[in-house]
Amino acid sequence: MAKRDAYFDNVKFILIVLVVFGHLLTPFINDEQWLRTLYIFIYTFHMPAFILISGYFAKGYRKKGYMWKMAKKVLLPYIIFQLIYAVYDYKLYDESTFEVSVFQPAWSLWFLLSLFCWNAMLFIFTKIKYPLAVAAVLGIMIGLCEPLETTLSLSRTFVFFPFFLAGFYMKKEHFKKLTSVSCKKVAGGTLLIIALWIQYIAPDFEKEWLFGSKSYASLGVNQLEGMTIRTLFYSISLAMTISFLALIPTQTMSFTSRGAQTFYVYLLHGFLIKYIRLSSFGDWIESVQGYSILLIGACGVAWLLSSKYVSTIARPLIELKPLPRRKSLSLGK
């Protein structure tokens, strides 16, 4: 088995913490302007960075059996968790009717559909001229197609594909250059400038633009305005993603090993987030303004769901593999 790279595991674990944190933060972003700024700041890069890293690891897409393995890895769990989330929501929200559809991804399951499509799209885009430019144009043009929006995650698939493709074309030496001292200084300055821009120049920026799931008409702008804003989104997200990646430590950290289990965190954290949002926890957070607890909670959720114990228990659902022998379930092994 090839040795894992600490840098990429660090990237993935920090990103999954930010994913959980962003979902915990959502109900509170209208309480304070700085919370909204923090939310927009995180969403400009956390999924683009995740997608870019996914593209970097898709270089074996032409290997025999690769796409079949990808289908088993993401499409089957998608179907399974669509059903599980439908049951969970039916019980949690006390809904009068039970509904489940494979065409409208629940919660954050859109990523699974898109991930499979991005890998499949490599067979086409690696054979054409200027693939990144073409992908960006398609990501901009998809905003004109209102019927597509959330259906089968098609809008997000095209909007975020340029990041996946950029990651696919990146090499290990590119990441080494990114993590140099000079690049770290530029990255820090870039993140600060964009944070100030969000806070003071664009405090009312519509967060829906960052999701890539709506047409320009649904976002209330005309076609020219929509294409201009999406181009701006691409520019800012690319700068933020590169800056974020430059600041990640390359050495082994206390959380590095957890980076190998981020898929579990991504699929499972929604159950906790949905429950927390319905509890009195949110009212307590607002009453004491203990927003820092949200970050601590995000770290705790990510740490828990990336543990060997959780991954062992959830393995049949996520990897479709049987539970190991009983003694291996011990927390000490």
LINJO-V18945 format. One line per field, one symbol per residue. ss: DSSP state (~ for helix, > for strand, _ for the rest). burial: b if it has 16 or more other C-alpha atoms within 10 Angstrom, else e. Layout:
ss: ???
burial: ???
//
This chain:
ss: _____~~~~~~~~~~~~~~~~~~~~~~~____~~~~~~~~~~~__~~~~~~~~~~~_________~~~~~~~~~~~~~~~~~~~~~~~~~~~___________>_____~~~~~~~~~~~~~~~~_____~~~~~~~~~~~~~~______>__~~~~~~~~~~~~~~~~__~~~~~~~__~~~~~~~~~~~~~~~~~~~~~_____~~~~____________~~~~~~~~~~~~~~~~~~~~~~~~_________~~~~~~~~~~~~~~~~~~~~~~~__~~~~~~~~___~~~~~~~~~~~~~~__~~~~~~~~~~~_______~~~~____
burial: eeeeebbbbbbbbbbbbbbbbbbbbeebbeeeeebbbbbbbbbbbbbbbbbbbbbbebeeeeeeeebeebbebbbbbbbebbbebbebbbeeeeeeeeebeeeebbeebbbbbbbbbbbeebeebeeeeebbeebbbbbbbbbbeeebbbebbbbbbbbbbbbbbbbbebeeeebeebbeeebbeebeebbeebbeebbeeeeeeeeebbebbbbbeeeeeebeebbebbbebbebbbbbbbbbbbbbebeeeeebbbbbbbbbbbbbbbeebbeeeeeeebeeeeeeeebeebbebbbebbbbbbbbbbbbebbeebbeeeeeeeeebeeee
//
